[in-house]
Amino acid sequence: MAKSRAQAGFTVIELMVAVAVVSILLTVGVPAFGSLIERQQLSGAAQTFASDLRRAKSDAIAKGPGGSVTVTLASDSSAGTWSYAVTNSGSTPTKNVSQADFSGVPAVVTGWGISGGAAAFSIEAVRGLAAAGEGSVTFTSGTASLTVERNLAGRVRVCSATGDFGYSSCS
């Protein structure tokens, strides 16, 4: 009787099939992963701005009568850049955020008396009201967009033009 020899390793055909499967998975997965990163950057920019507006309202109320918090926004739509600063007291901003923190996410500011790409409003201590009126910032990435709105009563809302990201549609 002849002894059978145990097989060790892979055949060339098995290796070629494995390489083909990995290539197909990478072809499908890499573009989807890039889209996921863009969507997360967009969501992060909108959530950060909404959170900072809510925090500014709380800080203004905590200051008591006579206290206020100022939010200053700058947007250059031709360059696709934006930034904002929140100042709780004095003239030194306590928080600065810019488009560089969320690469590839341009924004457009509307309302709040915007002029020349800049807008500013103060949040008063009395119920967190905004003296400069209503306004919004729309962040975009690819075909998706999220808008952060703030009304006169101080309500901050995030909405989506298409109703995705789990937010209601903007009206």
Helices and strands as residue ranges (DSSP letters): H 12-63, E 68-76, E 81-87, E 95-98, G 99-101, E 107-111, E 118-124, E 135-141, E 144-150, E 156-160
